[in-house]
Amino acid sequence: MSGAPLAFAYLLVALLLVVGLIGSILPALPGTVLILAGAAVHAFATGFDPIGPGRLVILALMTVVAYALDHVAGVLGVRRLGGSGWAMGGAVVGALVGLFFGLAGLVLGPLVGAAVAEYAYTRQARTSARAALGTVVGLLVGAVAKIGLGLAMIGLFLFWVWRG
């Protein structure tokens, strides 16, 4: 591929990498999946040189690890501070509702959702407050892990392309 189609492919790759990095921060976008998609577009556009199947597998495994860490961190945060599955479910619902309220909603949505759901389940304010705190800590740890892996994926991709 050369000329205009290759230029379009590079533009698409850049767009996928940038949106993927943003998606590593925002829960509404599949960040690491978009980064992987950008690498795959580059691989197909360049005849798998220098991004070959092996390197795509490495990026795919990093994508799986990012999502696993994101979910495990949230659950461990709730469990560590004594919350139930209700708190985690409430945090997810709160996060989805919070998406409509900007950055404050993204931070407060999971906290409020976890607290309300845990209180509805246990009728204990202290337990629901601890579950909410655990949810937020877990979600933040998971988000930091996902951002870190997203940055690592982009760094690897750029290194492989630069090095050849």
C-alpha positions as a printed Julia matrix, in Angstrom:
164×3 Matrix{Float64}:
   0.0     0.0    0.0
   1.35    3.44  -0.86
   0.29    7.02  -1.44
  -3.1     8.22  -0.27
  -4.33    4.86   1.11
  -1.2     4.54   3.27
  -1.55    8.13   4.48
  -5.19    7.43   5.4
  -4.1     4.27   7.25
  -1.5     6.24   9.24
  -4.11    8.88  10.07
  -6.5     6.16  11.24
  -3.74    4.56  13.34
  -2.94    7.88  15.0
  -6.63    8.52  15.69
  -7.09    5.05  17.2
  -4.02    5.47  19.41
  -5.12    8.88  20.71
  -8.74    7.85  21.28
  -7.47    4.61  22.83
  -5.36    6.54  25.3
  -8.35    8.73  26.16
 -10.4     5.55  26.5
  -7.88    4.2   28.98
  -8.93    7.08  31.22
 -12.66    7.23  30.48
 -14.62    4.09  31.3
 -17.03    4.57  28.37
 -14.4     3.86  25.7
 -12.54    0.55  25.26
  -9.1     2.18  25.44
  -6.67   -0.7   25.12
  -8.89   -2.38  22.51
  -8.68    0.77  20.37
  -4.9     0.87  20.79
  -4.73   -2.77  19.69
  -6.98   -1.92  16.73
  -4.6     0.88  15.74
  -1.66   -1.52  15.79
  -3.65   -4.03  13.71
  -4.53   -1.36  11.12
  -0.84   -0.47  10.9
   0.1    -4.13  10.53
  -2.35   -4.71   7.69
  -1.46   -1.43   5.96
   2.28   -2.19   5.99
   2.17   -5.89   5.19
   2.91   -6.78   8.83
   6.23   -4.94   8.84
   7.41   -4.18  11.51
   4.26   -5.05  13.49
   3.81   -8.76  12.88
   1.48  -11.37  14.34
   3.72  -11.98  17.35
   3.74   -8.34  18.31
  -0.03   -8.13  17.85
  -0.37  -11.11  20.21
   1.75   -9.27  22.8
  -0.51   -6.21  22.52
  -3.62   -8.42  22.7
  -2.35  -10.04  25.9
  -1.67   -6.6   27.37
  -5.27   -5.66  26.48
  -6.62   -8.7   28.32
  -4.4    -7.97  31.34
  -5.61   -4.34  31.43
  -9.26   -5.37  31.61
  -8.57   -8.17  34.1
  -6.69   -5.78  36.41
  -9.43   -3.19  36.08
 -12.1    -5.64  37.19
 -10.05   -7.45  39.83
  -8.93   -4.17  41.43
 -12.53   -3.01  41.8
 -13.65   -6.26  43.38
 -10.63   -6.41  45.69
 -11.21   -2.83  46.8
 -14.78   -3.62  47.81
 -13.87   -6.91  49.46
 -10.85   -5.46  51.24
 -12.98   -2.89  53.03
 -15.85   -5.27  53.79
 -18.33   -4.51  51.02
 -20.6    -6.96  49.26
 -21.38   -7.65  45.63
 -24.21   -5.17  46.0
 -21.68   -2.38  46.51
 -19.79   -3.34  43.36
 -23.02   -3.49  41.35
 -24.04   -0.11  42.75
 -20.65    1.3   41.79
 -21.08    0.12  38.21
 -24.57    1.63  37.97
 -23.28    4.83  39.6
 -20.41    5.01  37.1
 -22.8     4.62  34.17
 -25.11    7.32  35.49
 -22.09    9.48  36.35
 -20.99    9.47  32.71
 -23.75   11.99  32.03
 -22.41   14.4   34.65
 -18.82   14.92  33.52
 -15.73   14.39  35.62
 -17.55   14.94  38.91
 -20.05   12.24  37.93
 -17.26    9.83  37.05
 -15.76   10.27  40.51
 -18.91   10.6   42.61
 -21.14    8.19  40.66
 -19.39    4.97  41.73
 -19.02    6.21  45.32
 -22.7     7.12  45.67
 -23.85    4.02  43.81
 -21.8     1.71  46.03
 -22.91    3.44  49.23
 -26.61    3.37  48.3
 -26.56   -0.26  47.15
 -24.61   -1.46  50.21
 -26.89    0.48  52.54
 -29.96   -1.03  50.84
 -28.42   -4.47  51.4
 -27.05   -4.11  54.96
 -28.93   -1.1   56.45
 -25.62   -0.12  58.11
 -24.2     3.32  57.32
 -20.66    2.46  58.42
 -20.51   -0.66  56.24
 -21.9     1.19  53.25
 -19.37    4.03  53.69
 -16.48    1.55  53.86
 -17.77   -0.31  50.8
 -18.04    2.97  48.89
 -14.49    3.9   49.82
 -13.26    0.44  48.82
 -15.05    0.72  45.5
 -13.49    4.06  44.71
 -10.0     2.91  45.74
 -10.38   -0.23  43.66
 -11.69    1.63  40.63
  -8.84    4.14  40.85
  -6.21    1.4   41.15
  -7.77   -0.37  38.17
  -7.88    2.85  36.15
  -4.23    3.6   36.9
  -3.3     0.06  35.82
  -5.3     0.43  32.6
  -3.73    3.81  31.83
  -0.28    2.41  32.53
  -0.85   -0.54  30.24
  -2.32    1.72  27.56
   0.77    3.93  27.69
   3.02    0.86  27.62
   1.16   -0.48  24.57
   1.55    2.82  22.72
   5.2     3.02  23.77
   5.89   -0.5   22.49
   4.06    0.2   19.25
   5.97    3.41  18.62
   9.28    1.75  19.52
   8.63   -1.14  17.16
   7.64    1.2   14.33
  10.6     3.54  14.96
  13.13    0.71  15.3
  11.74   -1.23  12.39
